Amino acid sequence: MLPTTPAYHPGPLGVRTAFVLAVPGSKERDATRPAAGDTGDNLDRILVHLHRHDPAAFPSTRRYDYRIVNAWETIMFGTDSMPDLTDVCKSDNVARLAEQLAGIATIVALSVPAIAGVEGASIHPTYRHTVHPSMRGLNNYYSGLGNDREGRQRRVEERCQRYADEVIVSKADQRTATRCRGF
């Protein structure tokens, strides 16, 4: 089993579900593990709803009880915080993703780079969302929920619930494919 890095967490022995995110950032670099900081906190909030929906696929509400993979391994942050799809879709990168996702029954791809990388590895994600679960991603995607200081925690919870609901619906609606073909 591969060791934990800012871009990869193997999860416990026998893990059957993996989350694929876009890229490690400064929080992941500092924590030396993926899904650190707000993204990880949001993933835990999202897992509460996913667990209620499908406890067989999501037996835990804690992110590190799952395999976590990033579509691109290079640490990125600031204004240049998302990988270019041409890099994600390179043969050596999709081979890495295929290796890291081997034996996983449920794959949750969370961002356009994650979806592209997984599909470039000829793997069909079970669940998907085109928006990364970072605070920036959720705030931009659900901007209509407001941004007053008093209701911040309530809005974060509501954004994570809506996000989880959309992830759940994605299992039935797989029309939003983002493939590496053509790069």
Buried (B, 14 or more C-beta within 10 A) or exposed (E): EEEBBBBBBBBEEEBBBBBBBBBBBBBBBEBEBBBBBBBBBBBBBBBBBBBEBBEEBBEBBEBBBBBBBBBBBEBBEEEEBBBEBEBBBBEEBBEBBBEBBEEBEBBBBBBBBBBBBBBBBEBEBBBBBBBBBBBEBBBEBBEEBEEEEEEEEEBBBBBBBBBBBBBBEBBEEEEEEBBBEEE
